[in-house]
Amino acid sequence: MGKKWLRVTKLTVLFCLAVALLTPVLAKEINEKKYQPEDFLEVINILPLSEEMSWTASLPENEEVNKIKRIEVDLSEQKMRLYENDRMIREALISSGKPGMETPFGEFQIYNKFPRAWSRTASLWMPYWMAFLPSGFMGIHELPEWPNGRKEGETSLGHPASHGCIRLGVGDAKFVYDWAEIGTPVKIQN
């Protein structure tokens, strides 16, 4: 093993020595030849050098990027309104928290989304779940569904009936779920 290591070391030393000796020769040759752009491409002068030129351009508007979205919930009216760029795009009936389990007032945001969340507290499914509290304890969702498949009826919409969450009807919940992104502001007021 010792001889093999010495052989590798000798080859490495010889290689390094060759590079060290050839580098100044190659560097001198490179410095002596002044390379010009004309050596590699044809330069075409379209404008006289004395003229100044300015360029302006605008990017096409990407409607998806420029949309500023927000959700507003009015507990006194039991309605949710969706806004894009301060223009209301949709209004829906809701069901907020019943007496003793009121929906909190304030400014929140969508923290997480799940197509179908399970409530351990109420033992039921909450389709199109969107948490608006950082803890994930309360959210916006479709009318709940029990394990046997029975869904709460839409007659509960329009008045407080939930455990604090904001319930939406079947079509409205899916629309809001697809439309809202994580971080979308949620303002709940009375």
Backbone bond lengths (Angstrom), bond angles and torsions (degrees), N, CA, C in turn:
res aa  C-N    CA-C-N  psi(-1)  N-CA   C-N-CA  omega(-1)  CA-C   N-CA-C  phi
1 M - - - 1.443 - - 1.524 110.54 -
2 G 1.309 117.49 -35.34 1.454 121.46 -178.64 1.518 112.52 -63.87
3 K 1.375 118.69 -40.38 1.463 122.10 -179.81 1.527 110.79 -68.42
4 K 1.342 116.66 -38.77 1.456 120.45 179.59 1.532 109.64 -62.76
5 W 1.303 117.19 -42.22 1.463 121.82 179.37 1.520 110.28 -63.11
6 L 1.344 116.47 -41.86 1.464 120.43 178.35 1.524 111.31 -63.54
7 R 1.348 117.37 -39.36 1.454 121.56 179.79 1.537 110.03 -63.59
8 V 1.326 117.04 -44.34 1.460 121.36 178.58 1.521 109.27 -63.31
9 T 1.318 117.13 -42.58 1.450 121.22 -179.10 1.523 110.62 -63.68
10 K 1.349 118.01 -42.00 1.462 121.35 179.40 1.526 110.45 -62.91
11 L 1.350 117.62 -42.98 1.463 120.95 178.67 1.528 110.95 -63.14
12 T 1.311 116.39 -40.90 1.460 120.72 179.76 1.519 110.42 -64.11
13 V 1.328 116.89 -42.97 1.459 121.53 179.83 1.528 110.15 -64.21
14 L 1.339 117.79 -42.87 1.462 121.19 179.00 1.531 111.07 -63.16
15 F 1.308 117.64 -42.13 1.461 121.83 178.84 1.529 110.49 -62.30
16 C 1.322 116.78 -47.66 1.469 120.95 -179.87 1.523 111.11 -62.07
17 L 1.315 117.15 -39.48 1.460 121.80 178.88 1.532 110.77 -64.30
18 A 1.338 117.25 -42.09 1.470 121.23 179.00 1.529 110.52 -63.48
19 V 1.310 117.20 -42.98 1.467 121.08 178.87 1.520 109.83 -63.53
20 A 1.324 117.23 -43.48 1.466 121.13 -178.71 1.531 111.36 -63.76
21 L 1.337 117.53 -37.62 1.463 120.66 -179.23 1.530 112.28 -74.83
22 L 1.341 117.96 -34.86 1.462 121.24 -176.83 1.526 113.39 -83.49
23 T 1.307 119.10 -23.59 1.466 121.81 -176.15 1.526 112.65 -58.34
24 P 1.347 120.80 -48.58 1.473 118.91 179.52 1.529 112.86 -62.31
25 V 1.321 117.73 -35.21 1.467 121.06 179.88 1.523 109.72 -65.40
26 L 1.336 116.95 -46.93 1.468 121.14 179.89 1.522 111.27 -66.56
27 A 1.317 117.55 -39.58 1.463 121.23 -179.64 1.522 110.72 -63.70
28 K 1.336 117.47 -40.26 1.465 121.14 179.84 1.521 110.26 -63.42
29 E 1.338 117.01 -42.42 1.465 121.20 179.91 1.530 110.57 -63.84
30 I 1.315 117.73 -40.43 1.467 121.52 179.48 1.521 109.98 -65.70
31 N 1.347 117.67 -42.55 1.465 121.30 -179.38 1.522 112.55 -67.21
32 E 1.334 117.66 -33.18 1.457 120.30 -178.44 1.519 111.54 -70.37
33 K 1.293 118.08 -33.39 1.462 121.82 -179.84 1.518 107.87 -92.48
34 K 1.320 117.65 114.62 1.463 122.69 178.11 1.525 107.48 -90.57
35 Y 1.287 115.96 107.90 1.458 120.01 -179.69 1.514 110.17 -78.77
36 Q 1.302 116.79 133.49 1.457 124.03 179.84 1.531 108.79 -115.92
37 P 1.337 116.84 153.06 1.463 119.02 178.64 1.530 112.13 -57.33
38 E 1.341 116.25 -33.12 1.458 119.86 -178.98 1.527 112.34 -61.74
39 D 1.343 116.43 -22.97 1.456 119.89 178.12 1.526 111.40 -66.08
40 F 1.318 116.71 -22.32 1.460 119.94 -172.36 1.521 113.99 -118.33
41 L 1.336 118.31 -23.27 1.456 120.18 -178.81 1.507 110.15 -149.90
42 E 1.299 114.79 159.81 1.454 119.74 178.80 1.519 108.34 -91.01
43 V 1.320 117.60 122.93 1.453 122.27 -179.83 1.515 107.70 -92.94
44 I 1.326 116.18 123.20 1.459 121.38 -179.67 1.512 107.81 -110.18
45 N 1.302 117.36 125.11 1.453 122.25 179.14 1.524 108.01 -97.56
46 I 1.326 117.04 108.10 1.457 121.61 -177.16 1.521 110.79 -86.63
47 L 1.324 117.34 -42.86 1.460 121.76 -177.92 1.518 110.21 -107.32
48 P 1.317 116.84 149.57 1.471 118.17 172.59 1.527 109.19 -61.73
49 L 1.284 117.47 145.41 1.456 121.58 -176.39 1.514 112.96 -62.30
50 S 1.321 118.69 -22.74 1.460 120.98 -177.27 1.532 112.39 -77.38
51 E 1.327 118.56 -19.48 1.463 120.48 -178.22 1.528 110.86 -81.72
52 E 1.329 114.86 139.86 1.460 119.99 175.03 1.510 108.71 -96.14
53 M 1.293 114.74 153.03 1.449 119.20 -178.68 1.519 109.03 -134.84
54 S 1.310 117.28 138.16 1.463 119.65 175.16 1.521 108.38 -126.52
55 W 1.309 114.30 147.86 1.456 120.70 -177.69 1.516 108.86 -119.20
56 T 1.314 116.15 136.94 1.461 120.50 172.44 1.519 107.75 -133.13
57 A 1.303 114.26 146.38 1.463 119.65 178.23 1.513 108.32 -156.43
58 S 1.292 116.09 155.32 1.460 119.84 174.40 1.516 108.05 -128.52
59 L 1.296 114.05 143.57 1.455 119.69 179.10 1.519 109.19 -81.77
60 P 1.309 118.12 146.02 1.458 119.39 176.19 1.522 109.48 -66.13
61 E 1.322 115.54 144.16 1.460 119.19 -179.28 1.515 109.93 -72.99
62 N 1.305 114.79 130.42 1.456 120.58 173.88 1.520 106.19 -99.74
63 E 1.313 116.73 106.61 1.461 120.29 -174.21 1.525 112.21 -58.87
64 E 1.326 117.51 -36.34 1.461 119.68 -178.06 1.527 111.39 -65.79
65 V 1.321 117.98 -39.31 1.458 121.48 -177.99 1.519 110.84 -71.69
66 N 1.338 117.21 -38.18 1.452 120.97 -173.62 1.523 114.56 -81.85
67 K 1.306 118.59 -7.36 1.457 120.52 -177.85 1.524 110.57 -72.70
68 I 1.327 115.25 126.63 1.458 120.80 173.44 1.522 105.61 -104.12
69 K 1.321 115.87 114.62 1.460 121.25 -173.89 1.520 110.90 -103.79
70 R 1.340 115.24 149.28 1.460 120.34 171.87 1.524 108.76 -156.44
71 I 1.327 114.27 154.89 1.463 122.39 178.04 1.516 107.13 -116.62
72 E 1.335 116.67 130.55 1.462 121.29 175.19 1.522 108.25 -121.86
73 V 1.336 114.98 134.26 1.462 121.27 179.22 1.517 107.80 -119.96
74 D 1.323 116.27 126.13 1.466 122.37 177.13 1.525 107.11 -107.76
75 L 1.337 116.02 106.49 1.464 120.71 -176.38 1.527 112.08 -68.97
76 S 1.342 117.74 -32.75 1.470 119.87 -179.33 1.533 111.01 -67.48
77 E 1.325 117.50 -32.05 1.467 121.73 178.29 1.526 112.39 -95.35
78 Q 1.348 116.93 -11.94 1.467 122.47 -174.74 1.536 110.17 55.56
79 K 1.350 114.41 50.43 1.463 120.80 179.86 1.521 111.05 -134.51
80 M 1.324 114.14 149.13 1.464 122.15 173.30 1.524 106.92 -116.14
81 R 1.333 114.63 139.16 1.464 120.28 176.95 1.530 108.63 -126.66
82 L 1.317 115.35 135.48 1.461 121.79 177.73 1.524 108.39 -106.45
83 Y 1.341 115.05 135.47 1.463 120.90 -178.02 1.519 110.53 -125.00
84 E 1.334 113.93 141.58 1.469 122.13 169.67 1.521 106.32 -127.52
85 N 1.322 116.32 122.37 1.472 121.44 -179.04 1.526 111.32 51.09
86 D 1.332 116.28 46.51 1.470 123.78 178.40 1.531 114.07 64.02
87 R 1.305 118.01 14.63 1.459 121.56 176.71 1.528 108.18 -113.24
88 M 1.349 116.56 125.13 1.460 119.65 -179.64 1.529 109.22 -69.66
89 I 1.339 115.33 127.79 1.462 119.20 -179.71 1.526 112.53 -109.16
90 R 1.344 116.73 -17.46 1.470 118.72 -178.73 1.516 109.42 -161.15
91 E 1.336 115.04 146.77 1.462 122.21 175.85 1.523 107.11 -131.92
92 A 1.329 116.51 140.58 1.462 120.09 -178.28 1.520 110.58 -143.44
93 L 1.331 115.61 147.78 1.466 121.39 172.45 1.519 108.67 -73.28
94 I 1.319 116.10 144.38 1.466 121.20 179.00 1.520 109.59 -128.62
95 S 1.308 114.42 174.30 1.457 122.63 167.84 1.519 105.51 -131.54
96 S 1.332 116.77 118.49 1.471 121.47 -179.14 1.527 109.24 -100.20
97 G 1.339 115.74 -170.45 1.462 121.12 -177.00 1.523 113.66 -66.85
98 K 1.331 114.78 136.57 1.471 120.36 179.41 1.526 109.83 -76.94
99 P 1.344 118.57 166.86 1.471 121.26 -179.77 1.536 111.43 -52.53
100 G 1.325 114.60 133.21 1.466 120.97 -177.10 1.523 112.78 90.95
101 M 1.316 117.25 -16.59 1.477 123.13 178.88 1.528 109.15 -135.73
102 E 1.332 116.21 44.46 1.460 122.19 -172.78 1.527 112.72 -62.66
103 T 1.308 114.33 148.07 1.466 122.23 172.84 1.526 107.56 -72.74
104 P 1.331 118.37 132.86 1.473 119.83 -178.67 1.530 112.47 -69.57
105 F 1.340 115.39 146.52 1.465 121.82 174.68 1.519 107.00 -86.95
106 G 1.314 116.32 157.62 1.462 119.82 172.63 1.511 113.23 135.64
107 E 1.328 113.25 -172.45 1.460 120.86 179.40 1.516 108.70 -109.70
108 F 1.307 115.48 124.32 1.458 123.19 -175.41 1.525 108.60 -130.94
109 Q 1.316 115.53 -165.68 1.461 121.13 173.96 1.521 108.49 -154.17
110 I 1.317 116.11 167.20 1.463 120.19 175.68 1.534 106.75 -78.29
111 Y 1.340 115.97 119.04 1.472 121.06 -178.04 1.520 113.15 -96.39
112 N 1.331 117.08 -34.80 1.459 119.82 177.00 1.517 109.21 -155.17
113 K 1.316 115.65 163.67 1.464 121.81 -178.82 1.522 108.91 -139.52
114 F 1.320 115.81 136.69 1.459 121.32 174.74 1.529 108.11 -138.80
115 P 1.320 118.29 134.63 1.461 119.46 -178.50 1.532 112.90 -62.66
116 R 1.332 116.56 -27.13 1.466 120.15 -178.47 1.527 107.66 -153.74
117 A 1.323 116.37 105.60 1.476 120.79 -178.48 1.529 109.52 -105.39
118 W 1.317 115.84 149.70 1.462 122.49 179.39 1.525 109.04 -106.44
119 S 1.326 116.81 130.74 1.464 121.55 176.12 1.521 108.77 -96.44
120 R 1.332 115.90 112.73 1.468 119.60 175.70 1.518 110.55 -69.23
121 T 1.336 116.83 -32.20 1.464 121.54 -178.82 1.524 111.02 -65.81
122 A 1.320 117.16 -47.40 1.471 121.19 -175.95 1.527 113.07 -100.28
123 S 1.322 117.93 -6.24 1.471 123.49 -178.23 1.529 111.96 53.89
124 L 1.319 115.42 54.77 1.465 120.26 177.36 1.521 110.29 -152.18
125 W 1.332 115.21 163.49 1.461 121.54 178.73 1.521 110.07 -87.83
126 M 1.328 115.56 144.75 1.464 122.14 177.30 1.530 107.48 -124.95
127 P 1.352 116.61 91.33 1.468 118.97 -178.94 1.528 111.93 -64.98
128 Y 1.316 115.28 149.54 1.477 123.84 178.03 1.529 111.88 54.03
129 W 1.313 115.16 52.59 1.467 123.12 -178.85 1.522 111.40 -72.25
130 M 1.358 115.54 133.61 1.470 122.92 174.46 1.526 107.12 -138.60
131 A 1.333 117.89 105.08 1.468 121.51 -178.31 1.518 110.06 -70.88
132 F 1.353 116.39 134.89 1.472 119.73 174.81 1.520 111.96 -112.38
133 L 1.318 118.51 -3.30 1.467 122.22 171.87 1.522 107.99 -105.63
134 P 1.335 118.19 142.66 1.471 120.20 -179.73 1.528 112.71 -56.97
135 S 1.336 117.06 -31.98 1.465 120.64 179.93 1.521 111.57 -70.40
136 G 1.336 116.87 -17.68 1.457 120.67 -176.63 1.514 112.76 79.94
137 F 1.349 117.20 6.56 1.462 121.29 -175.06 1.526 113.04 -75.01
138 M 1.328 118.39 -27.71 1.467 121.26 178.25 1.510 109.68 -128.69
139 G 1.342 114.27 149.67 1.451 117.81 -178.59 1.510 113.05 -159.26
140 I 1.308 113.35 -174.70 1.458 123.51 175.04 1.520 105.32 -105.14
141 H 1.330 117.43 134.11 1.461 119.43 179.56 1.519 111.12 -159.02
142 E 1.322 114.76 170.37 1.459 121.39 176.34 1.527 108.91 -71.66
143 L 1.321 116.59 163.76 1.467 120.74 175.76 1.526 108.97 -49.36
144 P 1.340 117.67 137.06 1.464 120.02 -174.14 1.528 113.24 -67.54
145 E 1.327 112.69 160.19 1.461 121.00 -178.45 1.527 108.41 -132.13
146 W 1.326 116.56 130.51 1.459 120.59 -179.87 1.528 109.91 -81.83
147 P 1.327 117.53 161.36 1.470 120.92 -177.56 1.537 113.74 -56.11
148 N 1.345 117.29 -27.57 1.468 119.57 179.67 1.531 112.33 -79.12
149 G 1.345 117.48 0.08 1.458 121.57 177.74 1.518 114.48 97.38
150 R 1.333 117.46 -8.66 1.466 120.45 -179.97 1.525 109.01 -72.13
151 K 1.336 115.79 132.18 1.461 121.87 -179.12 1.519 108.92 -108.17
152 E 1.339 115.35 142.51 1.467 119.74 175.68 1.525 108.82 -62.87
153 G 1.315 116.61 140.00 1.461 121.11 -177.53 1.518 113.13 -75.76
154 E 1.322 115.34 159.11 1.463 121.39 -178.78 1.519 112.30 -73.19
155 T 1.328 117.91 -5.72 1.468 120.17 177.51 1.523 111.35 -67.44
156 S 1.337 117.51 -17.95 1.473 120.14 178.15 1.525 111.57 -77.56
157 L 1.341 117.64 -13.95 1.467 120.66 179.03 1.524 109.67 -73.59
158 G 1.336 115.19 146.11 1.457 120.31 178.60 1.511 113.90 99.33
159 H 1.337 116.94 -6.20 1.469 120.56 175.12 1.531 109.40 -150.59
160 P 1.351 117.37 155.24 1.469 121.02 -178.08 1.528 111.46 -61.67
161 A 1.334 116.61 125.86 1.463 120.72 -179.60 1.532 113.14 -150.18
162 S 1.338 117.83 -4.71 1.471 119.94 -174.60 1.525 111.61 -92.89
163 H 1.324 114.90 -179.68 1.471 121.80 176.02 1.531 111.12 -91.00
164 G 1.332 117.43 17.66 1.467 122.49 179.64 1.514 113.17 125.14
165 C 1.331 116.61 -21.63 1.464 120.38 178.15 1.524 110.18 -74.26
166 I 1.309 115.03 170.46 1.462 121.68 175.06 1.519 106.79 -107.53
167 R 1.329 115.56 113.73 1.462 121.20 -178.82 1.519 110.33 -95.79
168 L 1.311 114.65 143.79 1.467 122.65 178.30 1.523 109.79 -125.21
169 G 1.319 115.85 158.98 1.461 120.85 175.19 1.518 111.46 -69.71
170 V 1.331 115.17 170.62 1.459 121.85 -173.04 1.532 113.38 -56.25
171 G 1.301 120.65 -55.71 1.470 121.32 -178.41 1.517 113.11 -69.84
172 D 1.337 115.94 -38.69 1.468 119.92 -177.98 1.526 111.85 -65.30
173 A 1.323 117.49 -40.66 1.471 120.41 -178.18 1.526 111.30 -61.43
174 K 1.317 116.97 -44.69 1.467 119.77 179.60 1.524 110.61 -64.60
175 F 1.342 116.78 -40.94 1.468 119.74 179.13 1.526 110.47 -59.91
176 V 1.335 117.17 -49.33 1.473 120.90 -178.87 1.523 109.91 -62.56
177 Y 1.329 117.30 -42.33 1.464 121.88 -179.67 1.534 110.55 -59.41
178 D 1.319 116.65 -46.20 1.470 120.36 -179.51 1.527 112.02 -70.63
179 W 1.315 117.34 -32.68 1.464 122.89 -174.97 1.530 112.47 -80.49
180 A 1.327 116.97 -45.60 1.476 121.58 -174.93 1.526 110.64 -75.68
181 E 1.320 114.66 146.29 1.464 121.39 177.53 1.521 108.75 -114.49
182 I 1.314 116.70 162.87 1.460 120.32 172.41 1.531 106.49 -57.99
183 G 1.334 116.57 130.25 1.458 121.09 -179.38 1.520 113.90 97.75
184 T 1.336 118.46 -8.87 1.468 120.25 178.13 1.524 108.64 -61.88
185 P 1.350 118.42 127.86 1.469 121.11 -179.88 1.530 111.90 -65.33
186 V 1.343 114.58 142.61 1.467 122.46 177.17 1.523 106.99 -127.75
187 K 1.331 116.77 118.72 1.465 121.56 178.23 1.523 107.73 -111.51
188 I 1.342 115.79 122.13 1.462 121.31 179.80 1.518 107.52 -114.01
189 Q 1.336 116.02 122.30 1.469 121.25 -177.86 1.518 109.89 -137.11
190 N 1.342 114.53 164.74 1.462 120.06 179.41 1.508 109.89 -103.76
